[in-house]
Amino acid sequence: MTASMTAEKLPNSTIRLRAIEHDDLPALQSWWNDPDLWREIGSRRRLTALAHVETWYEELLERTEPHEGRTFAIADDAGRLLGTAWYSAFDLADRHSEIGLYIGDEYDRNHGYGAVACRALASYLFNELGLNKLRLIVSCDNLRAIGCYEKVGFSREGLLRQHRFFAGSFHDFLLMGLLATELKRS
Ligand SMILES: CC(C)(COP(=O)(O)OP(=O)(O)OC[C@H]1O[C@@H](n2cnc3c(N)ncnc32)[C@H](O)[C@@H]1OP(=O)(O)O)[C@@H](O)C(=O)NCCC(=O)NCCS
């Protein structure tokens, strides 16, 4: 992927996936420590010092091969960081991978940025890296995320009962999948 790739023009903004820069790390640290974000994601908050984010970033920079997985910044046309999108568990034999994303601040959610970023990541993985299928898991309570993924073309493939424990109880998750032929442009 080039340093900056135009994802799609929305009425008020152009959303891009770009490389994460060192200046992005303080924002990432604040999101990694945000309990509301992690509750929505459906996981436990990571209590993370800036030094841990720096270490993570150094390791990210070392990853140059597609199969190692990558994390990209989601940014608007002014370069403002909105969140991150990543892929992992890259399997070239079966040509599938796992993906995930978040928009860090609540006031930036529900504007279509997530769907645009998800489409951009999926296009990159299908068209540039030759994958055939993407999968993700999402908490059954996270209706906004499910709505976002269905807009992009993901289908519900299975129910993972009591899959994770957070906020004092077990939570069911959905397994969702997207074939290359199913990606919806808008
Ligand atoms: C999930 C996330 C990435 C989606 O990005 P986003 O920019 O907010 O999503 P979008 O605006 O592109 O799409 C959301 C869709 O869900 C719909 N939606 C929102 N709340 C909903 C609800 N309670 N029930 C049903 N649909 C809902 C929206 O109307 C929208 O669909 P529309 O454009 O057809 O109206 C973002 O909200 C986020 O980062 N949330 C916190 C972290 C998280 O949950 N990450 C995903 C973990 S799997």
The ligand as a Gaussian input file, in Angstrom:
#p B3LYP/6-31G(d) Opt

LIG

0 1
 C      -17.951000       0.034000      14.332000
 C      -17.404000       1.268000      13.653000
 C      -16.028000       1.000000      13.057000
 C      -18.341000       1.618000      12.484000
 O      -17.889000       2.799000      11.889000
 P      -18.925000       4.000000      11.699000
 O      -18.259000       5.053000      10.912000
 O      -19.480000       4.396000      13.022000
 O      -20.065000       3.241000      10.876000
 P      -20.865000       3.740000       9.589000
 O      -21.384000       5.109000       9.842000
 O      -20.049000       3.533000       8.372000
 O      -22.047000       2.659000       9.531000
 C      -22.843000       2.367000      10.652000
 C      -24.201000       1.865000      10.188000
 O      -24.863000       1.236000      11.270000
 C      -26.117000       1.863000      11.485000
 N      -26.401000       1.870000      12.907000
 C      -25.902000       2.701000      13.857000
 N      -26.392000       2.401000      15.061000
 C      -27.224000       1.329000      14.871000
 C      -28.057000       0.568000      15.731000
 N      -28.108000       0.812000      17.054000
 N      -28.761000      -0.448000      15.187000
 C      -28.705000      -0.717000      13.870000
 N      -27.940000       0.002000      12.990000
 C      -27.214000       0.999000      13.496000
 C      -25.951000       3.263000      10.937000
 O      -27.199000       3.839000      10.646000
 C      -25.089000       3.006000       9.705000
 O      -25.838000       2.504000       8.621000
 P      -26.418000       3.512000       7.469000
 O      -25.255000       4.268000       6.904000
 O      -27.043000       2.561000       6.492000
 O      -27.382000       4.413000       8.155000
 C      -17.351000       2.488000      14.638000
 O      -18.646000       2.835000      15.048000
 C      -16.486000       2.191000      15.837000
 O      -15.291000       2.280000      15.747000
 N      -17.123000       1.857000      16.983000
 C      -16.357000       1.609000      18.223000
 C      -15.376000       0.441000      18.094000
 C      -16.006000      -0.781000      17.445000
 O      -17.110000      -1.151000      17.763000
 N      -15.231000      -1.385000      16.524000
 C      -15.676000      -2.573000      15.818000
 C      -15.393000      -3.801000      16.599000
 S      -15.898000      -5.268000      15.690000

